[in-house]
Amino acid sequence: MKRLLKALAAPGIGMLIVMSGFVYDVVFAGIPYQDPTPELQARYDFHSAVAGSLYTTGGVVFLLGLVAIPFLSRSQSRQ
């Protein structure tokens, strides 16, 4: 059970980061305005960029965690 939790920790954290990026995107960026002022457009672009970086970071952590699972299980089975 302990090995399973260690193996699934990185993909789980990656999914949490992606979900937090989605919540951030919905709460702060939301739907873009139809005819925004330059200030509103800059604000939307900033929050959209933050949400995009959270999506990317979470995806990378998730994929690296999935790639690491066979190596973790192999190294722990030798002990």
mmJSON file of the N, C-alpha and C atoms, coordinates in Angstrom:
{"data_MODEL":{"atom_site":{
"group_PDB":["ATOM","ATOM","ATOM","ATOM","ATOM","ATOM","ATOM","ATOM","ATOM","ATOM","ATOM","ATOM","ATOM","ATOM","ATOM","ATOM","ATOM","ATOM","ATOM","ATOM","ATOM","ATOM","ATOM","ATOM","ATOM","ATOM","ATOM","ATOM","ATOM","ATOM","ATOM","ATOM","ATOM","ATOM","ATOM","ATOM","ATOM","ATOM","ATOM","ATOM","ATOM","ATOM","ATOM","ATOM","ATOM","ATOM","ATOM","ATOM","ATOM","ATOM","ATOM","ATOM","ATOM","ATOM","ATOM","ATOM","ATOM","ATOM","ATOM","ATOM","ATOM","ATOM","ATOM","ATOM","ATOM","ATOM","ATOM","ATOM","ATOM","ATOM","ATOM","ATOM","ATOM","ATOM","ATOM","ATOM","ATOM","ATOM","ATOM","ATOM","ATOM","ATOM","ATOM","ATOM","ATOM","ATOM","ATOM","ATOM","ATOM","ATOM","ATOM","ATOM","ATOM","ATOM","ATOM","ATOM","ATOM","ATOM","ATOM","ATOM","ATOM","ATOM","ATOM","ATOM","ATOM","ATOM","ATOM","ATOM","ATOM","ATOM","ATOM","ATOM","ATOM","ATOM","ATOM","ATOM","ATOM","ATOM","ATOM","ATOM","ATOM","ATOM","ATOM","ATOM","ATOM","ATOM","ATOM","ATOM","ATOM","ATOM","ATOM","ATOM","ATOM","ATOM","ATOM","ATOM","ATOM","ATOM","ATOM","ATOM","ATOM","ATOM","ATOM","ATOM","ATOM","ATOM","ATOM","ATOM","ATOM","ATOM","ATOM","ATOM","ATOM","ATOM","ATOM","ATOM","ATOM","ATOM","ATOM","ATOM","ATOM","ATOM","ATOM","ATOM","ATOM","ATOM","ATOM","ATOM","ATOM","ATOM","ATOM","ATOM","ATOM","ATOM","ATOM","ATOM","ATOM","ATOM","ATOM","ATOM","ATOM","ATOM","ATOM","ATOM","ATOM","ATOM","ATOM","ATOM","ATOM","ATOM","ATOM","ATOM","ATOM","ATOM","ATOM","ATOM","ATOM","ATOM","ATOM","ATOM","ATOM","ATOM","ATOM","ATOM","ATOM","ATOM","ATOM","ATOM","ATOM","ATOM","ATOM","ATOM","ATOM","ATOM","ATOM","ATOM","ATOM","ATOM","ATOM","ATOM","ATOM","ATOM","ATOM","ATOM","ATOM","ATOM","ATOM","ATOM","ATOM","ATOM","ATOM","ATOM","ATOM","ATOM","ATOM","ATOM","ATOM"],
"id":[1,2,3,4,5,6,7,8,9,10,11,12,13,14,15,16,17,18,19,20,21,22,23,24,25,26,27,28,29,30,31,32,33,34,35,36,37,38,39,40,41,42,43,44,45,46,47,48,49,50,51,52,53,54,55,56,57,58,59,60,61,62,63,64,65,66,67,68,69,70,71,72,73,74,75,76,77,78,79,80,81,82,83,84,85,86,87,88,89,90,91,92,93,94,95,96,97,98,99,100,101,102,103,104,105,106,107,108,109,110,111,112,113,114,115,116,117,118,119,120,121,122,123,124,125,126,127,128,129,130,131,132,133,134,135,136,137,138,139,140,141,142,143,144,145,146,147,148,149,150,151,152,153,154,155,156,157,158,159,160,161,162,163,164,165,166,167,168,169,170,171,172,173,174,175,176,177,178,179,180,181,182,183,184,185,186,187,188,189,190,191,192,193,194,195,196,197,198,199,200,201,202,203,204,205,206,207,208,209,210,211,212,213,214,215,216,217,218,219,220,221,222,223,224,225,226,227,228,229,230,231,232,233,234,235,236,237],
"type_symbol":["N","C","C","N","C","C","N","C","C","N","C","C","N","C","C","N","C","C","N","C","C","N","C","C","N","C","C","N","C","C","N","C","C","N","C","C","N","C","C","N","C","C","N","C","C","N","C","C","N","C","C","N","C","C","N","C","C","N","C","C","N","C","C","N","C","C","N","C","C","N","C","C","N","C","C","N","C","C","N","C","C","N","C","C","N","C","C","N","C","C","N","C","C","N","C","C","N","C","C","N","C","C","N","C","C","N","C","C","N","C","C","N","C","C","N","C","C","N","C","C","N","C","C","N","C","C","N","C","C","N","C","C","N","C","C","N","C","C","N","C","C","N","C","C","N","C","C","N","C","C","N","C","C","N","C","C","N","C","C","N","C","C","N","C","C","N","C","C","N","C","C","N","C","C","N","C","C","N","C","C","N","C","C","N","C","C","N","C","C","N","C","C","N","C","C","N","C","C","N","C","C","N","C","C","N","C","C","N","C","C","N","C","C","N","C","C","N","C","C","N","C","C","N","C","C","N","C","C","N","C","C","N","C","C","N","C","C"],
"label_atom_id":["N","CA","C","N","CA","C","N","CA","C","N","CA","C","N","CA","C","N","CA","C","N","CA","C","N","CA","C","N","CA","C","N","CA","C","N","CA","C","N","CA","C","N","CA","C","N","CA","C","N","CA","C","N","CA","C","N","CA","C","N","CA","C","N","CA","C","N","CA","C","N","CA","C","N","CA","C","N","CA","C","N","CA","C","N","CA","C","N","CA","C","N","CA","C","N","CA","C","N","CA","C","N","CA","C","N","CA","C","N","CA","C","N","CA","C","N","CA","C","N","CA","C","N","CA","C","N","CA","C","N","CA","C","N","CA","C","N","CA","C","N","CA","C","N","CA","C","N","CA","C","N","CA","C","N","CA","C","N","CA","C","N","CA","C","N","CA","C","N","CA","C","N","CA","C","N","CA","C","N","CA","C","N","CA","C","N","CA","C","N","CA","C","N","CA","C","N","CA","C","N","CA","C","N","CA","C","N","CA","C","N","CA","C","N","CA","C","N","CA","C","N","CA","C","N","CA","C","N","CA","C","N","CA","C","N","CA","C","N","CA","C","N","CA","C","N","CA","C","N","CA","C","N","CA","C","N","CA","C","N","CA","C","N","CA","C","N","CA","C","N","CA","C","N","CA","C"],
"label_alt_id":[null,null,null,null,null,null,null,null,null,null,null,null,null,null,null,null,null,null,null,null,null,null,null,null,null,null,null,null,null,null,null,null,null,null,null,null,null,null,null,null,null,null,null,null,null,null,null,null,null,null,null,null,null,null,null,null,null,null,null,null,null,null,null,null,null,null,null,null,null,null,null,null,null,null,null,null,null,null,null,null,null,null,null,null,null,null,null,null,null,null,null,null,null,null,null,null,null,null,null,null,null,null,null,null,null,null,null,null,null,null,null,null,null,null,null,null,null,null,null,null,null,null,null,null,null,null,null,null,null,null,null,null,null,null,null,null,null,null,null,null,null,null,null,null,null,null,null,null,null,null,null,null,null,null,null,null,null,null,null,null,null,null,null,null,null,null,null,null,null,null,null,null,null,null,null,null,null,null,null,null,null,null,null,null,null,null,null,null,null,null,null,null,null,null,null,null,null,null,null,null,null,null,null,null,null,null,null,null,null,null,null,null,null,null,null,null,null,null,null,null,null,null,null,null,null,null,null,null,null,null,null,null,null,null,null,null,null],
"label_comp_id":["MET","MET","MET","LYS","LYS","LYS","ARG","ARG","ARG","LEU","LEU","LEU","LEU","LEU","LEU","LYS","LYS","LYS","ALA","ALA","ALA","LEU","LEU","LEU","ALA","ALA","ALA","ALA","ALA","ALA","PRO","PRO","PRO","GLY","GLY","GLY","ILE","ILE","ILE","GLY","GLY","GLY","MET","MET","MET","LEU","LEU","LEU","ILE","ILE","ILE","VAL","VAL","VAL","MET","MET","MET","SER","SER","SER","GLY","GLY","GLY","PHE","PHE","PHE","VAL","VAL","VAL","TYR","TYR","TYR","ASP","ASP","ASP","VAL","VAL","VAL","VAL","VAL","VAL","PHE","PHE","PHE","ALA","ALA","ALA","GLY","GLY","GLY","ILE","ILE","ILE","PRO","PRO","PRO","TYR","TYR","TYR","GLN","GLN","GLN","ASP","ASP","ASP","PRO","PRO","PRO","THR","THR","THR","PRO","PRO","PRO","GLU","GLU","GLU","LEU","LEU","LEU","GLN","GLN","GLN","ALA","ALA","ALA","ARG","ARG","ARG","TYR","TYR","TYR","ASP","ASP","ASP","PHE","PHE","PHE","HIS","HIS","HIS","SER","SER","SER","ALA","ALA","ALA","VAL","VAL","VAL","ALA","ALA","ALA","GLY","GLY","GLY","SER","SER","SER","LEU","LEU","LEU","TYR","TYR","TYR","THR","THR","THR","THR","THR","THR","GLY","GLY","GLY","GLY","GLY","GLY","VAL","VAL","VAL","VAL","VAL","VAL","PHE","PHE","PHE","LEU","LEU","LEU","LEU","LEU","LEU","GLY","GLY","GLY","LEU","LEU","LEU","VAL","VAL","VAL","ALA","ALA","ALA","ILE","ILE","ILE","PRO","PRO","PRO","PHE","PHE","PHE","LEU","LEU","LEU","SER","SER","SER","ARG","ARG","ARG","SER","SER","SER","GLN","GLN","GLN","SER","SER","SER","ARG","ARG","ARG","GLN","GLN","GLN"],
"label_asym_id":["A","A","A","A","A","A","A","A","A","A","A","A","A","A","A","A","A","A","A","A","A","A","A","A","A","A","A","A","A","A","A","A","A","A","A","A","A","A","A","A","A","A","A","A","A","A","A","A","A","A","A","A","A","A","A","A","A","A","A","A","A","A","A","A","A","A","A","A","A","A","A","A","A","A","A","A","A","A","A","A","A","A","A","A","A","A","A","A","A","A","A","A","A","A","A","A","A","A","A","A","A","A","A","A","A","A","A","A","A","A","A","A","A","A","A","A","A","A","A","A","A","A","A","A","A","A","A","A","A","A","A","A","A","A","A","A","A","A","A","A","A","A","A","A","A","A","A","A","A","A","A","A","A","A","A","A","A","A","A","A","A","A","A","A","A","A","A","A","A","A","A","A","A","A","A","A","A","A","A","A","A","A","A","A","A","A","A","A","A","A","A","A","A","A","A","A","A","A","A","A","A","A","A","A","A","A","A","A","A","A","A","A","A","A","A","A","A","A","A","A","A","A","A","A","A","A","A","A","A","A","A","A","A","A","A","A","A"],
"label_entity_id":["1","1","1","1","1","1","1","1","1","1","1","1","1","1","1","1","1","1","1","1","1","1","1","1","1","1","1","1","1","1","1","1","1","1","1","1","1","1","1","1","1","1","1","1","1","1","1","1","1","1","1","1","1","1","1","1","1","1","1","1","1","1","1","1","1","1","1","1","1","1","1","1","1","1","1","1","1","1","1","1","1","1","1","1","1","1","1","1","1","1","1","1","1","1","1","1","1","1","1","1","1","1","1","1","1","1","1","1","1","1","1","1","1","1","1","1","1","1","1","1","1","1","1","1","1","1","1","1","1","1","1","1","1","1","1","1","1","1","1","1","1","1","1","1","1","1","1","1","1","1","1","1","1","1","1","1","1","1","1","1","1","1","1","1","1","1","1","1","1","1","1","1","1","1","1","1","1","1","1","1","1","1","1","1","1","1","1","1","1","1","1","1","1","1","1","1","1","1","1","1","1","1","1","1","1","1","1","1","1","1","1","1","1","1","1","1","1","1","1","1","1","1","1","1","1","1","1","1","1","1","1","1","1","1","1","1","1"],
"label_seq_id":[1,1,1,2,2,2,3,3,3,4,4,4,5,5,5,6,6,6,7,7,7,8,8,8,9,9,9,10,10,10,11,11,11,12,12,12,13,13,13,14,14,14,15,15,15,16,16,16,17,17,17,18,18,18,19,19,19,20,20,20,21,21,21,22,22,22,23,23,23,24,24,24,25,25,25,26,26,26,27,27,27,28,28,28,29,29,29,30,30,30,31,31,31,32,32,32,33,33,33,34,34,34,35,35,35,36,36,36,37,37,37,38,38,38,39,39,39,40,40,40,41,41,41,42,42,42,43,43,43,44,44,44,45,45,45,46,46,46,47,47,47,48,48,48,49,49,49,50,50,50,51,51,51,52,52,52,53,53,53,54,54,54,55,55,55,56,56,56,57,57,57,58,58,58,59,59,59,60,60,60,61,61,61,62,62,62,63,63,63,64,64,64,65,65,65,66,66,66,67,67,67,68,68,68,69,69,69,70,70,70,71,71,71,72,72,72,73,73,73,74,74,74,75,75,75,76,76,76,77,77,77,78,78,78,79,79,79],
"pdbx_PDB_ins_code":[null,null,null,null,null,null,null,null,null,null,null,null,null,null,null,null,null,null,null,null,null,null,null,null,null,null,null,null,null,null,null,null,null,null,null,null,null,null,null,null,null,null,null,null,null,null,null,null,null,null,null,null,null,null,null,null,null,null,null,null,null,null,null,null,null,null,null,null,null,null,null,null,null,null,null,null,null,null,null,null,null,null,null,null,null,null,null,null,null,null,null,null,null,null,null,null,null,null,null,null,null,null,null,null,null,null,null,null,null,null,null,null,null,null,null,null,null,null,null,null,null,null,null,null,null,null,null,null,null,null,null,null,null,null,null,null,null,null,null,null,null,null,null,null,null,null,null,null,null,null,null,null,null,null,null,null,null,null,null,null,null,null,null,null,null,null,null,null,null,null,null,null,null,null,null,null,null,null,null,null,null,null,null,null,null,null,null,null,null,null,null,null,null,null,null,null,null,null,null,null,null,null,null,null,null,null,null,null,null,null,null,null,null,null,null,null,null,null,null,null,null,null,null,null,null,null,null,null,null,null,null,null,null,null,null,null,null],
"Cartn_x":[0.825,0.0,0.868,1.966,2.854,3.525,3.884,4.509,3.531,2.277,1.264,1.077,1.055,0.902,2.104,3.296,4.489,4.485,4.031,4.031,2.991,1.871,0.801,0.836,1.829,1.885,2.109,3.074,3.371,2.226,1.651,0.507,-0.684,-0.875,-1.971,-1.755,-0.528,-0.212,-0.361,0.044,-0.125,-1.588,-2.444,-3.877,-4.441,-3.969,-4.415,-4.008,-2.81,-2.361,-3.212,-3.526,-4.374,-5.761,-6.324,-7.65,-7.625,-6.544,-6.464,-6.325,-5.646,-5.573,-6.935,-7.741,-9.093,-9.944,-9.867,-10.64,-10.166,-8.871,-8.34,-8.84,-8.845,-9.3,-10.77,-11.594,-13.023,-13.285,-12.614,-12.894,-12.313,-11.059,-10.405,-10.457,-10.183,-10.174,-11.59,-12.278,-13.653,-13.76,-14.908,-15.166,-14.671,-13.952,-13.45,-14.588,-14.34,-15.333,-15.432,-16.588,-16.789,-16.011,-16.169,-15.435,-14.787,-13.652,-13.07,-12.267,-12.142,-11.217,-9.802,-8.781,-7.412,-7.061,-7.595,-7.309,-7.932,-9.182,-9.847,-9.174,-8.73,-8.045,-6.715,-5.981,-4.708,-4.928,-5.976,-6.3,-6.662,-7.48,-7.859,-6.638,-5.777,-4.578,-3.664,-3.518,-2.674,-3.227,-4.515,-5.104,-5.167,-5.361,-5.366,-3.969,-2.936,-1.567,-1.214,-1.665,-1.412,-2.098,-3.336,-4.063,-3.378,-2.903,-2.197,-0.917,-0.195,1.031,0.718,-0.395,-0.794,-1.176,-1.874,-2.207,-0.939,0.01,1.24,2.052,2.208,2.972,2.326,1.02,0.323,0.436,0.344,0.484,1.867,2.888,4.262,4.492,4.034,4.192,3.442,2.24,1.453,2.174,2.652,3.331,4.646,5.407,6.647,6.365,5.281,4.898,4.515,3.816,3.457,4.687,5.632,6.868,7.692,7.638,8.459,7.899,6.629,6.015,6.755,7.08,7.814,9.185,9.864,11.178,11.071,10.052,9.851,9.499,8.63,8.244,9.408,10.236,11.391,12.427,12.69,13.715,13.236,11.951,11.443,11.308,11.158,11.046,12.409,13.485,14.83,15.27,14.647,15.072,14.62],
"Cartn_y":[-1.19,0.0,1.253,1.203,2.348,2.62,1.543,1.714,2.302,1.902,2.423,3.917,4.363,5.788,6.584,6.045,6.731,6.809,5.749,5.725,6.663,6.842,7.682,9.114,9.462,10.807,11.878,11.694,12.716,12.885,11.801,12.024,12.667,12.327,12.934,14.412,14.786,16.199,16.944,16.306,16.919,17.177,16.231,16.426,17.522,17.613,18.691,20.063,20.155,21.422,21.786,20.804,21.067,21.512,20.844,21.236,22.626,22.955,24.295,25.337,25.004,25.906,26.126,25.074,25.218,26.121,25.898,26.741,28.187,28.415,29.769,30.4,29.621,30.123,30.526,29.718,30.022,31.218,31.262,32.311,33.657,33.69,34.966,35.389,34.482,34.883,34.86,33.755,33.66,33.75,34.169,34.325,35.713,35.813,37.127,38.069,39.337,40.351,40.496,40.962,41.11,42.311,43.465,44.672,45.282,44.694,45.163,46.444,47.151,48.275,47.7,48.495,47.963,47.433,48.055,47.587,46.216,46.065,44.769,43.684,44.034,43.056,42.644,43.598,43.28,42.386,42.681,41.869,40.445,40.313,38.986,38.229,38.896,38.247,37.753,38.551,38.143,36.889,36.918,35.771,34.538,34.753,33.63,33.011,33.847,33.336,32.555,33.035,32.312,30.947,30.913,29.647,28.711,29.248,28.423,27.833,28.604,28.066,26.993,27.149,26.088,24.815,24.965,23.789,23.085,23.86,23.274,22.598,23.273,22.709,21.427,21.447,20.255,19.103,19.406,18.352,17.738,18.571,18.058,17.199,17.662,16.881,15.557,15.596,14.37,13.383,13.855,12.951,12.42,13.268,12.783,11.753,11.958,10.976,9.645,9.685,8.442,7.73,8.488,7.893,7.298,7.896,7.44,6.197,5.881,4.74,3.431,3.054,1.786,1.771,2.916,2.97,2.851,3.472,3.356,1.931,1.289,-0.076,-1.04,-0.804,-1.679,-1.516,-0.282,-0.064,-0.572,-0.505,-0.968,-2.486,-3.148,-4.598,-5.248,-4.568,-5.116,-5.082,-4.245,-4.116,-5.233],
"Cartn_z":[0.0,0.0,0.0,0.753,0.845,-0.506,-1.227,-2.535,-3.537,-3.449,-4.359,-4.154,-2.909,-2.627,-3.134,-2.975,-3.465,-4.989,-5.633,-7.096,-7.673,-6.992,-7.518,-6.992,-6.197,-5.62,-6.682,-7.561,-8.567,-9.571,-10.12,-11.009,-10.292,-9.038,-8.277,-8.054,-7.732,-7.549,-8.866,-9.963,-11.28,-11.607,-11.288,-11.539,-10.648,-9.405,-8.524,-9.058,-9.63,-10.201,-11.413,-12.253,-13.42,-12.976,-11.974,-11.488,-10.858,-10.145,-9.576,-10.68,-11.767,-12.91,-13.54,-13.601,-14.143,-13.257,-11.951,-11.019,-11.119,-11.184,-11.33,-12.623,-13.686,-14.977,-14.927,-14.302,-14.221,-13.312,-12.171,-11.193,-11.621,-12.059,-12.321,-13.783,-14.71,-16.121,-16.68,-16.515,-16.986,-18.493,-18.963,-20.389,-20.805,-21.915,-22.313,-22.693,-22.457,-22.798,-24.317,-24.78,-26.212,-26.757,-26.151,-26.548,-25.301,-24.858,-23.592,-23.77,-22.679,-22.645,-22.568,-22.844,-22.761,-21.359,-20.312,-18.948,-18.7,-19.136,-18.954,-19.786,-20.982,-21.826,-21.216,-20.65,-20.003,-18.785,-18.029,-16.852,-17.264,-18.303,-18.793,-19.314,-20.067,-20.606,-19.489,-18.434,-17.314,-16.642,-16.3,-15.605,-16.51,-17.78,-18.711,-18.821,-18.795,-18.85,-17.585,-16.434,-15.183,-15.222,-15.668,-15.758,-16.756,-17.865,-18.845,-18.301,-17.509,-16.922,-15.881,-15.165,-14.231,-14.984,-16.11,-16.936,-17.411,-17.903,-18.434,-17.336,-16.206,-15.096,-14.585,-14.418,-13.948,-14.921,-16.206,-17.212,-17.218,-17.072,-17.048,-15.811,-14.662,-13.424,-13.541,-14.096,-14.273,-15.182,-16.338,-17.274,-16.723,-16.045,-15.436,-14.345,-13.605,-12.595,-13.213,-14.358,-15.036,-15.584,-16.094,-16.613,-15.478,-14.306,-13.18,-12.492,-12.697,-11.995,-12.255,-13.502,-13.688,-13.021,-13.032,-12.4,-10.885,-10.306,-8.859,-8.457,-9.229,-8.874,-9.072,-10.078,-10.318,-9.222,-8.8,-7.766,-6.405,-6.127,-4.852,-4.81,-5.962,-5.96,-5.75,-6.03,-5.831,-4.391,-3.582,-2.185,-1.36],
"occupancy":[1.0,1.0,1.0,1.0,1.0,1.0,1.0,1.0,1.0,1.0,1.0,1.0,1.0,1.0,1.0,1.0,1.0,1.0,1.0,1.0,1.0,1.0,1.0,1.0,1.0,1.0,1.0,1.0,1.0,1.0,1.0,1.0,1.0,1.0,1.0,1.0,1.0,1.0,1.0,1.0,1.0,1.0,1.0,1.0,1.0,1.0,1.0,1.0,1.0,1.0,1.0,1.0,1.0,1.0,1.0,1.0,1.0,1.0,1.0,1.0,1.0,1.0,1.0,1.0,1.0,1.0,1.0,1.0,1.0,1.0,1.0,1.0,1.0,1.0,1.0,1.0,1.0,1.0,1.0,1.0,1.0,1.0,1.0,1.0,1.0,1.0,1.0,1.0,1.0,1.0,1.0,1.0,1.0,1.0,1.0,1.0,1.0,1.0,1.0,1.0,1.0,1.0,1.0,1.0,1.0,1.0,1.0,1.0,1.0,1.0,1.0,1.0,1.0,1.0,1.0,1.0,1.0,1.0,1.0,1.0,1.0,1.0,1.0,1.0,1.0,1.0,1.0,1.0,1.0,1.0,1.0,1.0,1.0,1.0,1.0,1.0,1.0,1.0,1.0,1.0,1.0,1.0,1.0,1.0,1.0,1.0,1.0,1.0,1.0,1.0,1.0,1.0,1.0,1.0,1.0,1.0,1.0,1.0,1.0,1.0,1.0,1.0,1.0,1.0,1.0,1.0,1.0,1.0,1.0,1.0,1.0,1.0,1.0,1.0,1.0,1.0,1.0,1.0,1.0,1.0,1.0,1.0,1.0,1.0,1.0,1.0,1.0,1.0,1.0,1.0,1.0,1.0,1.0,1.0,1.0,1.0,1.0,1.0,1.0,1.0,1.0,1.0,1.0,1.0,1.0,1.0,1.0,1.0,1.0,1.0,1.0,1.0,1.0,1.0,1.0,1.0,1.0,1.0,1.0,1.0,1.0,1.0,1.0,1.0,1.0,1.0,1.0,1.0,1.0,1.0,1.0,1.0,1.0,1.0,1.0,1.0,1.0],
"B_iso_or_equiv":[0.0,0.0,0.0,0.0,0.0,0.0,0.0,0.0,0.0,0.0,0.0,0.0,0.0,0.0,0.0,0.0,0.0,0.0,0.0,0.0,0.0,0.0,0.0,0.0,0.0,0.0,0.0,0.0,0.0,0.0,0.0,0.0,0.0,0.0,0.0,0.0,0.0,0.0,0.0,0.0,0.0,0.0,0.0,0.0,0.0,0.0,0.0,0.0,0.0,0.0,0.0,0.0,0.0,0.0,0.0,0.0,0.0,0.0,0.0,0.0,0.0,0.0,0.0,0.0,0.0,0.0,0.0,0.0,0.0,0.0,0.0,0.0,0.0,0.0,0.0,0.0,0.0,0.0,0.0,0.0,0.0,0.0,0.0,0.0,0.0,0.0,0.0,0.0,0.0,0.0,0.0,0.0,0.0,0.0,0.0,0.0,0.0,0.0,0.0,0.0,0.0,0.0,0.0,0.0,0.0,0.0,0.0,0.0,0.0,0.0,0.0,0.0,0.0,0.0,0.0,0.0,0.0,0.0,0.0,0.0,0.0,0.0,0.0,0.0,0.0,0.0,0.0,0.0,0.0,0.0,0.0,0.0,0.0,0.0,0.0,0.0,0.0,0.0,0.0,0.0,0.0,0.0,0.0,0.0,0.0,0.0,0.0,0.0,0.0,0.0,0.0,0.0,0.0,0.0,0.0,0.0,0.0,0.0,0.0,0.0,0.0,0.0,0.0,0.0,0.0,0.0,0.0,0.0,0.0,0.0,0.0,0.0,0.0,0.0,0.0,0.0,0.0,0.0,0.0,0.0,0.0,0.0,0.0,0.0,0.0,0.0,0.0,0.0,0.0,0.0,0.0,0.0,0.0,0.0,0.0,0.0,0.0,0.0,0.0,0.0,0.0,0.0,0.0,0.0,0.0,0.0,0.0,0.0,0.0,0.0,0.0,0.0,0.0,0.0,0.0,0.0,0.0,0.0,0.0,0.0,0.0,0.0,0.0,0.0,0.0,0.0,0.0,0.0,0.0,0.0,0.0,0.0,0.0,0.0,0.0,0.0,0.0],
"pdbx_formal_charge":[null,null,null,null,null,null,null,null,null,null,null,null,null,null,null,null,null,null,null,null,null,null,null,null,null,null,null,null,null,null,null,null,null,null,null,null,null,null,null,null,null,null,null,null,null,null,null,null,null,null,null,null,null,null,null,null,null,null,null,null,null,null,null,null,null,null,null,null,null,null,null,null,null,null,null,null,null,null,null,null,null,null,null,null,null,null,null,null,null,null,null,null,null,null,null,null,null,null,null,null,null,null,null,null,null,null,null,null,null,null,null,null,null,null,null,null,null,null,null,null,null,null,null,null,null,null,null,null,null,null,null,null,null,null,null,null,null,null,null,null,null,null,null,null,null,null,null,null,null,null,null,null,null,null,null,null,null,null,null,null,null,null,null,null,null,null,null,null,null,null,null,null,null,null,null,null,null,null,null,null,null,null,null,null,null,null,null,null,null,null,null,null,null,null,null,null,null,null,null,null,null,null,null,null,null,null,null,null,null,null,null,null,null,null,null,null,null,null,null,null,null,null,null,null,null,null,null,null,null,null,null,null,null,null,null,null,null],
"auth_seq_id":[1,1,1,2,2,2,3,3,3,4,4,4,5,5,5,6,6,6,7,7,7,8,8,8,9,9,9,10,10,10,11,11,11,12,12,12,13,13,13,14,14,14,15,15,15,16,16,16,17,17,17,18,18,18,19,19,19,20,20,20,21,21,21,22,22,22,23,23,23,24,24,24,25,25,25,26,26,26,27,27,27,28,28,28,29,29,29,30,30,30,31,31,31,32,32,32,33,33,33,34,34,34,35,35,35,36,36,36,37,37,37,38,38,38,39,39,39,40,40,40,41,41,41,42,42,42,43,43,43,44,44,44,45,45,45,46,46,46,47,47,47,48,48,48,49,49,49,50,50,50,51,51,51,52,52,52,53,53,53,54,54,54,55,55,55,56,56,56,57,57,57,58,58,58,59,59,59,60,60,60,61,61,61,62,62,62,63,63,63,64,64,64,65,65,65,66,66,66,67,67,67,68,68,68,69,69,69,70,70,70,71,71,71,72,72,72,73,73,73,74,74,74,75,75,75,76,76,76,77,77,77,78,78,78,79,79,79],
"auth_comp_id":["MET","MET","MET","LYS","LYS","LYS","ARG","ARG","ARG","LEU","LEU","LEU","LEU","LEU","LEU","LYS","LYS","LYS","ALA","ALA","ALA","LEU","LEU","LEU","ALA","ALA","ALA","ALA","ALA","ALA","PRO","PRO","PRO","GLY","GLY","GLY","ILE","ILE","ILE","GLY","GLY","GLY","MET","MET","MET","LEU","LEU","LEU","ILE","ILE","ILE","VAL","VAL","VAL","MET","MET","MET","SER","SER","SER","GLY","GLY","GLY","PHE","PHE","PHE","VAL","VAL","VAL","TYR","TYR","TYR","ASP","ASP","ASP","VAL","VAL","VAL","VAL","VAL","VAL","PHE","PHE","PHE","ALA","ALA","ALA","GLY","GLY","GLY","ILE","ILE","ILE","PRO","PRO","PRO","TYR","TYR","TYR","GLN","GLN","GLN","ASP","ASP","ASP","PRO","PRO","PRO","THR","THR","THR","PRO","PRO","PRO","GLU","GLU","GLU","LEU","LEU","LEU","GLN","GLN","GLN","ALA","ALA","ALA","ARG","ARG","ARG","TYR","TYR","TYR","ASP","ASP","ASP","PHE","PHE","PHE","HIS","HIS","HIS","SER","SER","SER","ALA","ALA","ALA","VAL","VAL","VAL","ALA","ALA","ALA","GLY","GLY","GLY","SER","SER","SER","LEU","LEU","LEU","TYR","TYR","TYR","THR","THR","THR","THR","THR","THR","GLY","GLY","GLY","GLY","GLY","GLY","VAL","VAL","VAL","VAL","VAL","VAL","PHE","PHE","PHE","LEU","LEU","LEU","LEU","LEU","LEU","GLY","GLY","GLY","LEU","LEU","LEU","VAL","VAL","VAL","ALA","ALA","ALA","ILE","ILE","ILE","PRO","PRO","PRO","PHE","PHE","PHE","LEU","LEU","LEU","SER","SER","SER","ARG","ARG","ARG","SER","SER","SER","GLN","GLN","GLN","SER","SER","SER","ARG","ARG","ARG","GLN","GLN","GLN"],
"auth_asym_id":["A","A","A","A","A","A","A","A","A","A","A","A","A","A","A","A","A","A","A","A","A","A","A","A","A","A","A","A","A","A","A","A","A","A","A","A","A","A","A","A","A","A","A","A","A","A","A","A","A","A","A","A","A","A","A","A","A","A","A","A","A","A","A","A","A","A","A","A","A","A","A","A","A","A","A","A","A","A","A","A","A","A","A","A","A","A","A","A","A","A","A","A","A","A","A","A","A","A","A","A","A","A","A","A","A","A","A","A","A","A","A","A","A","A","A","A","A","A","A","A","A","A","A","A","A","A","A","A","A","A","A","A","A","A","A","A","A","A","A","A","A","A","A","A","A","A","A","A","A","A","A","A","A","A","A","A","A","A","A","A","A","A","A","A","A","A","A","A","A","A","A","A","A","A","A","A","A","A","A","A","A","A","A","A","A","A","A","A","A","A","A","A","A","A","A","A","A","A","A","A","A","A","A","A","A","A","A","A","A","A","A","A","A","A","A","A","A","A","A","A","A","A","A","A","A","A","A","A","A","A","A","A","A","A","A","A","A"],
"auth_atom_id":["N","CA","C","N","CA","C","N","CA","C","N","CA","C","N","CA","C","N","CA","C","N","CA","C","N","CA","C","N","CA","C","N","CA","C","N","CA","C","N","CA","C","N","CA","C","N","CA","C","N","CA","C","N","CA","C","N","CA","C","N","CA","C","N","CA","C","N","CA","C","N","CA","C","N","CA","C","N","CA","C","N","CA","C","N","CA","C","N","CA","C","N","CA","C","N","CA","C","N","CA","C","N","CA","C","N","CA","C","N","CA","C","N","CA","C","N","CA","C","N","CA","C","N","CA","C","N","CA","C","N","CA","C","N","CA","C","N","CA","C","N","CA","C","N","CA","C","N","CA","C","N","CA","C","N","CA","C","N","CA","C","N","CA","C","N","CA","C","N","CA","C","N","CA","C","N","CA","C","N","CA","C","N","CA","C","N","CA","C","N","CA","C","N","CA","C","N","CA","C","N","CA","C","N","CA","C","N","CA","C","N","CA","C","N","CA","C","N","CA","C","N","CA","C","N","CA","C","N","CA","C","N","CA","C","N","CA","C","N","CA","C","N","CA","C","N","CA","C","N","CA","C","N","CA","C","N","CA","C","N","CA","C","N","CA","C","N","CA","C","N","CA","C","N","CA","C"],
"pdbx_PDB_model_num":[1,1,1,1,1,1,1,1,1,1,1,1,1,1,1,1,1,1,1,1,1,1,1,1,1,1,1,1,1,1,1,1,1,1,1,1,1,1,1,1,1,1,1,1,1,1,1,1,1,1,1,1,1,1,1,1,1,1,1,1,1,1,1,1,1,1,1,1,1,1,1,1,1,1,1,1,1,1,1,1,1,1,1,1,1,1,1,1,1,1,1,1,1,1,1,1,1,1,1,1,1,1,1,1,1,1,1,1,1,1,1,1,1,1,1,1,1,1,1,1,1,1,1,1,1,1,1,1,1,1,1,1,1,1,1,1,1,1,1,1,1,1,1,1,1,1,1,1,1,1,1,1,1,1,1,1,1,1,1,1,1,1,1,1,1,1,1,1,1,1,1,1,1,1,1,1,1,1,1,1,1,1,1,1,1,1,1,1,1,1,1,1,1,1,1,1,1,1,1,1,1,1,1,1,1,1,1,1,1,1,1,1,1,1,1,1,1,1,1,1,1,1,1,1,1,1,1,1,1,1,1,1,1,1,1,1,1]
}}}
